[in-house]
Amino acid sequence: MISPKGKTSKARRNKRRAQTWKIAMPNLVKCDCGELVKSHHMCKACGQYKKREVLGKAE
C-alpha cells in the first residue's frame, strides 16, 4: 500500500489549502457615463440602472 514519504508540516499544508479560498474580484462593467460599476447595480455617479434613470442627479 502506498504511504506518504514524510510528514507534511502545518505550514506546507495550509499554504496549499489557502489557494482555494482566494477572493475573486467583482465583475465591473462600464456605465454609459464611463464610470466602472458592479454588474446589476445602480451607477452612483449618474443614477442609472439598465439605461434608465433611477435616481435623479444631486445638484
N, C-alpha and C positions, 0 to 999 in steps of 0.2 A: 504494500500500500504506500502511496506517495505521502510524504510528510514535509512540512516546511524545513528549510535548511537551518534556520535560526530564528530567534525571537524577533518579531517586528516591534520596534520601540513605539511608545505612545506618540512621540513627535512625528515619526515617519507615517504612522497610521493616520493621524489627524491631518497631516498635510495632504495626503491622498484623498481623504474624505471631504476636505474643505472645497475641492474643485466643483462639487455638485451643488453647493449652496450659494454660488455667486449670484448676486442680484443683477438682474437684467436691466438695461437702460430702458426707459419708457419710449414708446414709439412716438416720435414727434413729426408733425406734419405742418406744412406752411399754410397759414390763413391767407385770405385774399389781400389782407393789408401787409403781408410779408412777415408777420410775427410767427415764431415757432410755438405751437401749442400741442398738448396731448390730443390724440385722436379721440373723438366722441366727447370732447369738452368744449365749452364756450371760450372764445378768444377774449382775454381780459383787456386787450388793447382797443379793439373796435366793438366788442359786444355782439359779435355774430356767431351763429351756430348753423351749420349746413346752409350757408349763404343767405340766411335770414337774420334780420336784426332782432335780437332777443332782448338786449338791454340797451337803452339809449346812452349816447356818449356823455360822459361827465364833462361839463364845460365850465 
